[in-house]
Amino acid sequence: MAEEKVNYEKILKRWWGYDSFRPLQKEIIDSVCSGKDTLAILPTGGGKSLTYQVPAMVLDGVVLVVSPLIALMTDQVENLKKRGIRAVVLHAALSHNKIFDILEQAQYGAYKLIYVSPERLQSSFFLTRLQYINVSLIAVDEAHCISEWGYDFRPSYLKISDLRNSYPNIPVLALTASATPKVQKDICDKLKMSNYCHFQTGIERDNLYYVVRKTNDKDAELYKILTAVNGSSIVYTRTRQQAEQLSAILQKMGLSANFYHAGLDAFERTKRQTQWMEGKTQILCSTNAFGMGIDKPDVRIVVHYDIPDALEQYYQEAGRAGRDGKKSYAVLLVTESSLERLLHRHEQVFPPKDYVRNVYQQLANFFVIGVYSGEGGVFPFNLELFCQKCRLSYSQVQASLNILQWAGYITLVDEMENASKLKVTLPPSKLYDWRMAQPDNDPILEAFLRVYTGIFSDYQHISEDYIAKALGMDRDKIYSHLVALSSQGIVDYIPFKRTPLIVYNTPRLIAEELFIPKAAYESRIEYLYERLLAMYNYVSAENECRSVLLAKYFGQQNPKPCGHCDYCLSKKK
């Protein structure tokens, strides 16, 4: 374990360039470096990642980080590498040999942090190799996913508790942004944290103004709100179609807006996110696919166009406003009809069991999996294509897949990164003739030919960003040029993409044999209704501070009124 009286500020300054810690960060770091199991509830943007990254630079050995967000893990690893910190992420897109090499290098101290998805813990190969690695800390990000009472329960998280059997003396750090007392207890029980330190910040945000705005015309009210506040904004919607429609409406009203959702290809999503981050786009209309891991401090307003399913989700998304400490707003738009529909939403979210069985059958047909086979199979999955091909409802299929996951039959894996690939399809002699006929000899293609050897014989993973930087060009221009060359038959270009995966945890059954347990269906319907009721009470409340309502929901004792939410301001008037 770490030596006593470690100067954590010195480590923070050396590797991250910060002069001081945020509230509770240092206390959490000191707790885990002292070998204690620790539960930390820090708000969105509260700096959870530093509470295990700093210990990685203090403790001997490797910090094992478990997270469901593969894109976020990849971003963190890239940022750590830029700081000179040795880190790696293991995901299903890596070959068996590559994973073997990484784990062998880790055995000899090549890495300070190893990021894995919870699904990786189901691999006997990984668990066997892990025994030879000096693990100093197990960090569980998004720890609420281990609780069946959490709003985002993932059965694969339950495998994390098995690590306690292999590493009974290694501390565990469980991190989440929001968890009710019931969920906090469940996290500790599932992770076998009997004697642990508990750190939790208050949910109060002095600079964040919570507002519930009741209206009969949400579009007009949205325009009024967005034009009254300067700065970057996020507008959350329930569906992709709504995000696109709202973006078009706001553009017609003369506002700088665009939309973002998981249906866009990876390049387009990255482009739109970058434009918003850099302030080129003011308003981003999005589903909840946007925001996790995004650190933009100057978001002045977050608007929920529709009522979320849970206060946990609302609190996390609203908390993306005002991270710089300046005055910001979290506005929830409500109509009478939407409030009435809220308490019946659980009926829409949970399709009949026969529908779930049909989705299971169609999934097996889609992947061509024979009866009683397919266990351990990993399949790239395009949800929209599946729904179109099988003529099924997108929302109902998504709900059915969640039920199948809760029941333990499958695991839904966050999107995997697949780098762009390029292959020259013309023979070298014909390519030479073609290039000689070009006025500028095509410097972009020339750069790819110089950098990537073997590009004539096989597909090569490429980086458009690297070539763009080398040539002093914009990445969009590189992308457009490769698309043009591909359409001419000069090259075959497969752009960068993120691919969701489905993992079969059990052999494929006959649909009629599929048993859906109470814990995956009836109990979850009941708990969803409880969360919807809590959301309903928050939205319809007219005699209590919004911040107090949130604090009570998350178990905070004797919270004080914020003084600036819509209720507090109306009371002052």
FENBELSUL-V347172 format. One record per helix or strand. SS is the DSSP state (a for helix, b for strand). FROM is the first residue (numbers start at 1). LEN is the number of residues. If there is no record, write none. Layout:
SS,FROM,LEN
SS,FROM,LEN
//
This chain:
a,8,9
a,25,9
b,37,5
a,50,7
b,62,5
a,70,13
b,87,4
a,96,12
b,113,4
a,118,5
a,124,7
b,135,6
a,143,4
a,155,12
b,171,6
a,181,10
b,196,5
b,208,7
a,218,11
b,232,5
a,240,13
b,257,4
a,266,12
b,283,4
b,299,6
a,311,8
b,328,7
a,336,7
a,345,5
a,353,15
b,378,3
a,383,8
a,394,13
b,410,9
b,421,4
a,428,9
a,443,9
b,460,2
a,464,8
a,475,13
b,491,4
b,497,8
a,511,3
a,518,3
a,522,19
a,546,8
a,566,7
//
